[in-house]
Amino acid sequence: MRVALFITCVNDTLFPGTGRATARLLERLGCRVEFPEAQTCCGQMHFNTGYRADAASLARRFADTFGGHEAVVVPSGSCAAMIREWYPTLGVAPPAGVYELSEFLTDVLGVTDVGAYFPHTVTYHPTCHSLRSLRLGDRPRRLLSAVRGLTLLPLGGAEECCGFGGTFALKNPAVSAAMGTDKMRNVLDTGAEVLCAADNSCLMHIGGTLRRQRAGVRTMHLAQILAATEEEPV
């Protein structure tokens, strides 16, 4: 299957390992991964801060860049939600077949066991866009539960926002930090070695709180855990 990878701004700039893990995982499952070099931002930041004309311009560029592919895989719930839900409000039809990573694996490829091996205790935070906009449900948890060696621990208050919220964290730093602290406490209560999510933006926020407290909990994107094998551990 010919798959286009939309890496997203946050991943490209700060977490390139997520893109590499996504490509390695998809190739292991038999996909032919392409990376259109004309890709830029999906326009979410512009849209959320009121710059609709700029967002529309970026949306048209995305549609032109990714049109014609069998599927577009996005390792970010927030960006996938922006493309699918909000492009039409800008007068832009999103390309057919835009999927968040766990959606693509479970719904398109029809797999939950991707051949991963990760011998650690993990807890999963369902990010707001993946939970409320994309309605991913238990897809990420099903994928994690099928990983050999992994013990998945329930997270208290899992459906509560971590406090990042894009520009919300900049406009309301005190509230954002308090919400992040609440999420950190719930993570620590699990006793997990690793906190996993499908959005690096949220992991960046929670992870910063964990590091400042020297909590010793790693944060990892879903793609990195699913890409891990005995031969290529993370």
N, C-alpha and C positions, 0 to 999 in steps of 0.2 A: 504494500500500500504506500502511495506517495503522500508523505506528510510534511507540511511546512511547520517549522518551529518558530513561534513568536516568543522571543526571549524576555521581553518587557524591560523597561528602563532600570528598575531597581535591581533586577538580576544581572543585567548587562554591566551596570556600573559598580555594584557592590558585591554581588553574589554570583560570579560567573561559573562557579562550580555547579550550581543548580542547572544551568543550561547544558553543561557537559554531561551531567548525570542523566538529564532527560533524554538527550540524544543517544547516549549509550544504552539506556533502557529500551527505547523505542527500536533501536537497531537490533538489539538482542531478541526482540519479539517479532522481527521480520519486516519492520517498516523501512522504507527508504526515506531518510530524513533530509530535507532541504532547508537551507537557511537563506531566505531572500535578503540580500544585503541592503536593499532599499528601505527596509523597515526602520521605523522610528518609534516615537511615543504613541500610545493609543489615544491620548488626549484626555485621560481621566482627570489629571491634576488641573488642567485648564477648565474642564467642564465643571468640576466641583467648586472652583473659585470664581465662576461667573464669566470666564472668557469663552463664550460659546462660539464665536467666529473662529477663534484659533482651534478650538476643539473640533469644529466641523471640518476645518482644513486638514487636520491630522486624521480624522475619521475617513475622509475621502482618500487620503494617501494610503491608509491601511487597506481599504477596500480595493484599491488599484493594485497594491503590492501583493496581496494574498488571494485575489480572485483566481480561480482556475485550479486550485489544489483540491485534492479529494478531502483533505481534512487539515485544519489548522489547530495545533496543540499549544495550549497556553499554560505554563506552570505557575499560574496565579489566578485565584478566584476573583480578585477585585478587577483585574484587567479583562478577564473573560466576561464578567458581568457588565462592564462598561460597554464592551463591543456589542454584546447581544441585546442588552436592555435599553441602552441609551443612544446608540447610533441612530435608530429610527427617529428619535425625537429631534435629531439634528438634520433630518432629511437624507440620511445616508443608510443605504441597505447594507448590512454586514454580509460578508461572504458566507455562503452556506458551509456548514460543517465546522464551526468554531467551537472547540471543546476545551474545558479545563482538563488537566492531565488525568485525574482519577475517573472523570466521565468517559474520556476516550478509552482508557484501559478496560473499564467494566462494561460500558454500553456499546462501544464500537468493536473493539477487539474481543470482547467477551471473556476476559480473563480476570481472575482475582489472584491466583498464584503466578507471580511473574518470575519465579525462580530465584528470589532474593534470599540472602542469608545475613542476619544481623543479630548476633547473640547479646542483646542488651534489653534492659527494661525501658519501655517507652510510654509516654502519655501523649495524647493527641488533643490539640486545641482547634476546634472548628471555627475558622475566621468568619467574621460577620457576612461578607459578600458570598462566601461559599455556602454558608448556612441559610441565609435569608433571601438572597437574590437567586443564586444558582440552585438552591435546594439540593445540595449534594447528598444529604442524608448520611447513610452509613457507608457510602462507597469508600472513602479513605480508610475507615476502620476495617472494612472487609479486606482491603488490600494489605494493611498492616498485620491483620490477624493471620494471614496466609504466609507471612515471612518466617522462614525457618529460624529457630533460635530466639525469636523476639517474644517478649512478654509484654502485652499491652495492658496498661493500668488505667482505670477510669479516672477522669479529671473532674473534681468537684467544681460546680459553677461553670461547666464547660461552655455553655451557650452565652455566657456574659462576655461583653466586649472587653478586649484587653486595654482599650484606651488610646490606641494609635489613631485610627480614623483619618489617615492622611494629614491634611492641613489642620484637623482638629487638635492634634498634638502640639502644633505651633501656636494656634490661637488660644488654646485653653491648657497651657502646660501643667498647671497645678492639678486640675481635674484628671488630665491624662495620666500624670504620674501616680496619682492615687489609685486609679483603675488598674494601672500596670502593677502596682504593689499588691493589690488584691489578687490579681491573676497569678503573680509570683508565689504568693502564699499557698494558693491552691495547687500549684505545680509542685512545690516542695512537700506538701502533705502527701503526695502520691509516693514519694520515695524513688521516683523514676530517675534513671541516668540521663535520659534524652527527652526533650520536648520537641514534638513534631507538629508541623502545620503545613498548609498548602499555599501560604503566602509569606514570603520573606520579609515583607514590610512589618507584619505583626511579630514575626520572630525577632526582627531587629529591635523592636520596642520592648518586648518581654525579655529578650536576651540581654539588653542593656541593663535592665533592672537586676537580673540574675547576676551579671558580672560585677555590678557595683557592690552587691552583697556577698560576692565571692561564694556563691551557692554551689558551684561545682557541677551544675546541670548544663549539658550541651544543648544547643538548639540546632535542628536539622530539618531541611525541607523534605517533604514526602518523597520527592524524586531521588534524593540522595540515598535514602534508606532502601527504596525499591531497586535502585541500581546496584546496591552492594551485593557481592557474592563472596564465596570463600576464596576464589581466585583473585578478586578485586575488592578487598574490603575498603570501607570508608575510614 
